Amino acid sequence: MTRKTFDFVVIGAGVFGAWTARELLRCGHSVLLLDAYGPAHSRASSGGESRIIRLGYGRDELYTRWSMRSLDMWKALADCVGQTLFHPTGMLWLSGKEDSYVRQTQQTLETVGVAHQQLSVSELEDKYPQISSTDIKWALWEPDSGVLMARQSVQALVADSIRQGLDYRLASVVPPATSARLDHVTTRAGEKIFAGTFIFACGAWLPKLFPELLAQRIFPTRQEVFFFAPPPGDDAFTSPSMPAWFHHPALVYGVPDLESRGFKISVDKHGPRFDPETGERFPSADGLAIARKYVTQRFPKLRDAPLSESRVCQYENTSNGDFVIDRHPEMVNVVIAGGGSGHGFKHGPAVGEYITHLLAGSGAAEPRFALAGKLTTRMRNVF
């Protein structure tokens, strides 16, 4: 029997892996995508209902440009599959007096030509009367940003890629033994899968597959998300009345009520360390109390809103928030792609393009994504 060898095997059908497989397939390669639980499954960092796609990143022009490129590709995917994957809610930045980050965001949007508008407190109150302006000095409005339907988008992407010739399997791989070149991966069912190049894009599971290399460089953390039910018959918390928003000084963000799931809110501060495989996914009383306190202060009409849903997911943080996209230092045909650090979902299309160009030799490596630059202590610089 002739042994089949793929050009590329991608391990992990989250947003990074699914878009990488898509772009490699588009270039004519034979590609196999593997995932232990399924595309954007409930324990994946790419799972869940929604993700904000914003173009602003402080003074960080690299991620702004990647967001711009990715937004175009997400919209093209939505057109291709005929599904509503992107909601153009706009993005509202709430800024305090000493908030230099939002001011830097405004300057970068101006530099790269992204539509935006500065709002005074009175303009904010007029445009969004359901938002309390307490402690807010001004706001920044991105009209072209919005919200991606996370799980739905990744699953639509994988399904459409399969229709276009992608091989996909539900399979869990065992940690590979270090060698100069990886010949194959072995599944927990005992199957050997051969390829020319292997791309590991399995998020918070990366430290489990490469413990010596990544256990002290990728930090999975527990993150809690809450959905509050808006008042009956009141559209103030649905789009277009309510945008996606981020209060940067408080590190709190939210998404309007989409698909009648509730008004989403989460604290963007990194939680405690978390095992994505075995961690219990019940929200904490303290986390709920913090979210409810903020909602009460910022959105007075939701003061007594019942909790309609909650979710525990995880970030997989690098030391500073930059992605890890690099070759394994010992195995020449192995690529590591991860470290989404809580902001990576929106960039999936750009990540897929970047990896494809890198492997084809047609793109330059970005030093910020190098594994060598990832430290063992966390000093977050990317928000």
C-alpha positions as CSV (number, residue, x, y, z in Angstrom):
1,M,0.0,0.0,0.0
2,T,1.3,3.4,-0.9
3,R,1.8,5.7,2.1
4,K,0.1,9.1,1.7
5,T,2.3,12.0,2.6
6,F,0.6,15.4,2.9
7,D,2.4,18.6,2.0
8,F,1.2,20.1,5.3
9,V,-0.5,18.8,8.4
10,V,-2.0,21.5,10.6
11,I,-2.7,20.5,14.2
12,G,-5.5,22.6,15.7
13,A,-8.7,23.7,14.0
14,G,-9.0,27.0,15.9
15,V,-8.9,30.3,14.1
16,F,-5.1,30.3,13.5
17,G,-5.0,26.7,12.3
18,A,-8.2,26.9,10.2
19,W,-7.0,30.0,8.3
20,T,-3.5,28.6,7.8
21,A,-5.0,25.4,6.3
22,R,-7.2,27.5,4.1
23,E,-4.4,29.6,2.7
24,L,-2.1,26.7,2.1
25,L,-4.9,24.9,0.3
26,R,-5.6,28.0,-1.8
27,C,-1.9,27.9,-2.9
28,G,-2.4,24.3,-4.3
29,H,-0.9,22.3,-1.5
30,S,-2.3,19.0,0.0
31,V,-3.4,19.9,3.5
32,L,-4.7,17.8,6.4
33,L,-6.3,19.7,9.4
34,L,-6.6,17.8,12.7
35,D,-8.4,18.7,15.9
36,A,-9.0,16.6,19.0
37,Y,-12.5,17.9,19.6
38,G,-13.6,19.7,16.5
39,P,-13.3,23.2,15.0
40,A,-13.8,26.0,17.6
41,H,-15.0,23.5,20.2
42,S,-16.3,24.6,23.6
43,R,-12.9,24.4,25.3
44,A,-11.0,26.2,22.5
45,S,-9.8,29.8,22.7
46,S,-11.6,30.2,19.4
47,G,-14.9,28.9,20.8
48,G,-17.7,30.9,22.2
49,E,-20.2,33.2,20.5
50,S,-18.5,36.4,19.6
51,R,-15.3,38.3,19.3
52,I,-14.7,42.0,18.7
53,I,-12.7,43.0,15.6
54,R,-11.3,46.5,16.2
55,L,-8.7,48.3,14.1
56,G,-7.2,50.3,16.9
57,Y,-4.1,49.1,18.8
58,G,-2.6,52.1,20.5
59,R,0.6,53.0,18.6
60,D,0.9,49.5,17.3
61,E,0.6,49.9,13.5
62,L,1.4,46.2,12.8
63,Y,-1.7,44.9,14.5
64,T,-3.9,47.7,13.1
65,R,-2.8,46.8,9.5
66,W,-3.4,43.1,10.2
67,S,-6.9,43.9,11.5
68,M,-7.7,45.8,8.4
69,R,-6.5,43.0,6.2
70,S,-8.3,40.4,8.3
71,L,-11.6,42.3,8.3
72,D,-11.6,42.3,4.5
73,M,-11.0,38.5,4.5
74,W,-13.7,37.8,7.1
75,K,-16.2,39.7,5.0
76,A,-15.1,37.8,1.9
77,L,-15.6,34.5,3.8
78,A,-19.1,35.6,4.9
79,D,-20.0,36.4,1.2
80,C,-18.5,33.0,0.1
81,V,-20.5,30.9,2.6
82,G,-23.6,33.1,2.6
83,Q,-23.7,33.5,6.4
84,T,-23.8,36.5,8.7
85,L,-20.4,36.1,10.3
86,F,-19.7,39.8,10.9
87,H,-22.0,42.4,12.6
88,P,-21.0,46.0,11.7
89,T,-21.7,47.3,15.2
90,G,-18.9,49.8,15.2
91,M,-16.3,50.0,18.0
92,L,-16.4,52.6,20.9
93,W,-13.4,53.3,23.0
94,L,-14.2,54.9,26.4
95,S,-11.3,57.0,27.6
96,G,-10.4,58.5,31.0
97,K,-8.4,61.7,31.5
98,E,-5.0,60.0,31.7
99,D,-5.6,57.4,29.0
100,S,-2.7,57.8,26.6
101,Y,-3.5,54.4,24.9
102,V,-6.7,55.6,23.3
103,R,-5.0,58.9,22.2
104,Q,-2.2,56.8,20.5
105,T,-4.9,54.6,18.9
106,Q,-6.5,57.7,17.4
107,Q,-3.1,58.8,16.0
108,T,-2.4,55.4,14.5
109,L,-5.9,55.3,12.8
110,E,-5.2,58.7,11.4
111,T,-1.8,57.6,10.1
112,V,-3.1,54.5,8.3
113,G,-6.3,56.1,7.0
114,V,-8.9,54.3,9.1
115,A,-12.2,56.1,9.5
116,H,-12.7,57.3,13.1
117,Q,-14.3,60.1,15.1
118,Q,-13.5,61.7,18.4
119,L,-16.6,62.2,20.6
120,S,-16.8,64.7,23.4
121,V,-18.7,63.7,26.6
122,S,-21.8,65.6,25.4
123,E,-21.6,63.9,22.0
124,L,-21.2,60.5,23.7
125,E,-24.2,61.1,25.9
126,D,-26.3,62.2,22.9
127,K,-25.3,59.3,20.7
128,Y,-25.4,56.6,23.5
129,P,-27.6,57.8,26.3
130,Q,-27.7,54.3,27.8
131,I,-24.0,54.6,28.7
132,S,-23.1,56.6,31.9
133,S,-20.3,59.1,31.2
134,T,-19.0,59.0,34.8
135,D,-15.2,59.2,34.7
136,I,-15.2,59.3,30.9
137,K,-13.4,62.3,29.4
138,W,-13.9,61.5,25.7
139,A,-14.5,58.6,23.4
140,L,-13.2,57.3,20.1
141,W,-15.5,55.9,17.5
142,E,-14.5,53.3,14.8
143,P,-17.5,53.0,12.5
144,D,-16.2,50.2,10.3
145,S,-15.3,47.8,13.1
146,G,-17.7,45.3,14.8
147,V,-18.2,41.8,16.0
148,L,-17.4,38.4,14.5
149,M,-19.5,35.3,15.4
150,A,-16.6,33.2,16.6
151,R,-17.6,29.5,16.6
152,Q,-19.9,30.0,13.7
153,S,-17.1,31.7,11.6
154,V,-14.5,29.0,12.2
155,Q,-16.9,26.2,11.6
156,A,-18.0,27.8,8.4
157,L,-14.4,28.3,7.3
158,V,-13.5,24.7,7.9
159,A,-16.7,23.4,6.2
160,D,-16.1,25.5,3.1
161,S,-12.4,24.5,3.0
162,I,-13.4,20.9,3.1
163,R,-15.7,21.5,0.1
164,Q,-12.7,23.0,-1.7
165,G,-10.5,20.0,-1.0
166,L,-9.2,20.2,2.5
167,D,-8.7,16.9,4.4
168,Y,-10.0,17.1,7.9
169,R,-10.0,14.6,10.7
170,L,-11.0,14.4,14.3
171,A,-7.9,13.2,16.0
172,S,-5.7,13.8,19.0
173,V,-1.9,13.7,18.5
174,V,0.7,12.6,21.1
175,P,3.6,14.9,21.9
176,P,6.2,14.4,19.2
177,A,9.7,13.3,20.2
178,T,12.3,15.9,19.4
179,S,14.4,15.2,16.3
180,A,16.2,17.0,13.6
181,R,13.2,16.5,11.3
182,L,9.7,15.3,12.1
183,D,8.7,12.5,9.8
184,H,5.2,11.9,11.2
185,V,2.8,12.6,14.1
186,T,1.1,9.8,15.9
187,T,-2.5,10.0,17.0
188,R,-3.8,8.6,20.3
189,A,-5.5,5.9,18.2
190,G,-2.1,4.8,17.0
191,E,-2.3,6.1,13.4
192,K,0.8,7.6,11.9
193,I,0.3,10.7,9.7
194,F,3.1,11.8,7.4
195,A,3.8,15.2,6.0
196,G,6.6,17.4,4.7
197,T,5.8,20.2,7.2
198,F,3.8,20.2,10.4
199,I,2.2,23.3,11.8
200,F,1.1,23.2,15.5
201,A,-1.6,25.8,16.0
202,C,-3.4,24.3,19.0
203,G,-3.5,27.3,21.4
204,A,-3.5,26.5,25.1
205,W,-2.6,22.9,24.3
206,L,0.8,23.9,22.9
207,P,2.6,23.7,26.3
208,K,1.3,20.2,26.6
209,L,2.7,19.1,23.3
210,F,6.0,20.9,23.7
211,P,6.5,21.1,27.5
212,E,10.2,21.8,27.5
213,L,10.0,24.5,24.9
214,L,6.7,26.2,25.7
215,A,5.5,25.4,29.3
216,Q,7.2,28.6,30.6
217,R,6.5,30.7,27.5
218,I,2.8,30.3,26.9
219,F,0.5,30.9,29.9
220,P,-3.1,29.7,29.7
221,T,-5.3,31.8,32.0
222,R,-8.9,31.4,33.1
223,Q,-11.2,34.2,31.8
224,E,-14.9,34.7,32.6
225,V,-17.6,36.1,30.4
226,F,-21.1,37.1,31.4
227,F,-24.3,37.9,29.5
228,F,-27.0,40.0,31.1
229,A,-30.5,40.1,29.8
230,P,-31.6,43.5,28.6
231,P,-35.0,45.0,29.7
232,P,-38.0,43.6,27.9
233,G,-39.0,45.6,24.8
234,D,-35.9,47.8,25.0
235,D,-33.5,47.9,22.1
236,A,-30.9,50.1,23.7
237,F,-28.5,47.2,24.1
238,T,-28.8,45.7,20.7
239,S,-27.1,46.8,17.5
240,P,-27.3,49.4,16.0
241,S,-28.3,51.2,19.2
242,M,-25.3,49.7,21.1
243,P,-21.8,49.2,19.7
244,A,-19.0,46.9,20.7
245,W,-17.0,48.8,23.3
246,F,-13.8,48.8,25.3
247,H,-13.1,50.9,28.5
248,H,-9.3,50.7,28.3
249,P,-8.4,52.2,31.7
250,A,-10.7,49.7,33.5
251,L,-9.8,46.8,31.0
252,V,-13.4,46.0,30.5
253,Y,-15.0,45.3,27.2
254,G,-18.4,44.3,25.9
255,V,-20.6,43.3,22.9
256,P,-24.2,44.2,22.3
257,D,-27.0,41.7,22.5
258,L,-26.6,39.7,19.3
259,E,-28.8,36.8,18.3
260,S,-30.8,37.4,21.6
261,R,-28.0,35.9,23.7
262,G,-27.7,38.9,26.1
263,F,-25.4,41.9,26.7
264,K,-21.9,40.5,26.9
265,I,-19.3,41.8,29.3
266,S,-15.8,40.6,30.4
267,V,-12.8,41.9,32.3
268,D,-9.7,41.8,30.1
269,K,-7.3,41.4,33.0
270,H,-5.5,38.1,33.0
271,G,-7.0,35.5,35.3
272,P,-5.3,32.7,37.2
273,R,-3.5,29.8,35.4
274,F,-5.8,27.3,33.8
275,D,-5.6,23.9,32.3
276,P,-7.8,23.9,29.1
277,E,-8.2,20.1,29.3
278,T,-9.2,19.5,32.9
279,G,-10.2,23.0,34.2
280,E,-13.7,23.4,35.6
281,R,-15.8,25.9,33.6
282,F,-18.1,27.4,36.2
283,P,-18.0,31.1,36.7
284,S,-16.9,32.4,40.1
285,A,-19.1,34.5,42.4
286,D,-16.3,37.1,42.6
287,G,-16.1,37.4,38.8
288,L,-19.8,37.9,38.6
289,A,-19.8,40.5,41.3
290,I,-17.1,42.5,39.6
291,A,-19.0,42.3,36.2
292,R,-22.3,43.3,37.8
293,K,-20.7,46.2,39.7
294,Y,-19.3,47.6,36.5
295,V,-22.5,47.1,34.6
296,T,-24.5,48.9,37.3
297,Q,-22.1,51.9,37.2
298,R,-21.7,52.1,33.4
299,F,-25.1,51.0,32.2
300,P,-27.7,52.1,34.8
301,K,-30.7,50.5,32.9
302,L,-29.0,47.1,33.5
303,R,-28.8,47.6,37.2
304,D,-31.2,44.7,38.0
305,A,-30.6,42.7,34.8
306,P,-30.6,39.0,35.4
307,L,-27.6,36.9,34.3
308,S,-28.8,35.0,31.2
309,E,-25.6,33.1,30.4
310,S,-22.0,32.8,31.5
311,R,-18.9,31.2,30.1
312,V,-15.4,30.3,31.2
313,C,-12.8,30.3,28.5
314,Q,-9.0,30.8,28.4
315,Y,-6.4,33.1,27.0
316,E,-3.1,31.6,26.0
317,N,-0.7,34.5,26.7
318,T,2.8,35.1,25.8
319,S,5.1,37.2,28.0
320,N,4.2,40.4,26.2
321,G,1.0,39.7,24.2
322,D,2.7,39.3,20.8
323,F,2.0,36.1,18.9
324,V,4.4,33.1,18.6
325,I,4.8,32.2,14.9
326,D,8.2,30.6,14.4
327,R,10.0,27.4,13.4
328,H,10.8,24.9,16.2
329,P,14.4,25.6,17.2
330,E,15.4,21.9,16.6
331,M,12.9,20.4,14.2
332,V,13.3,22.2,10.9
333,N,9.9,21.2,9.4
334,V,7.8,22.1,12.5
335,V,6.2,25.5,12.9
336,I,4.6,26.8,16.1
337,A,1.7,29.2,15.8
338,G,0.0,30.4,18.9
339,G,0.0,32.9,21.7
340,G,-3.2,34.6,20.7
341,S,-3.1,36.4,24.1
342,G,-6.8,37.3,24.2
343,H,-6.7,39.5,21.1
344,G,-5.7,37.0,18.4
345,F,-9.0,35.8,17.0
346,K,-9.6,38.8,14.7
347,H,-6.2,38.2,13.1
348,G,-6.8,34.7,12.0
349,P,-6.8,35.5,8.3
350,A,-3.6,37.6,8.5
351,V,-1.9,34.8,10.5
352,G,-2.8,32.3,7.8
353,E,-1.4,34.5,5.0
354,Y,1.7,35.3,7.0
355,I,2.5,31.6,7.7
356,T,1.8,30.6,4.1
357,H,4.1,33.4,2.7
358,L,6.8,32.5,5.3
359,L,6.8,28.8,4.3
360,A,6.9,29.8,0.6
361,G,9.9,32.0,1.1
362,S,7.9,35.0,-0.2
363,G,7.5,36.8,3.1
364,A,9.9,38.2,5.7
365,A,9.8,37.0,9.3
366,E,8.5,39.4,11.8
367,P,11.0,39.6,14.7
368,R,8.2,40.2,17.2
369,F,6.8,36.7,16.6
370,A,10.1,34.9,17.2
371,L,10.1,32.3,19.9
372,A,13.4,33.5,21.1
373,G,11.8,36.8,22.2
374,K,9.2,35.2,24.4
375,L,10.3,35.4,28.1
376,T,9.3,33.4,31.1
377,T,7.8,36.3,33.0
378,R,4.7,38.3,31.9
379,M,5.0,42.0,31.0
380,R,1.9,42.6,28.9
381,N,2.4,45.3,26.2
382,V,-0.3,44.4,23.7
383,F,-4.0,45.1,24.4
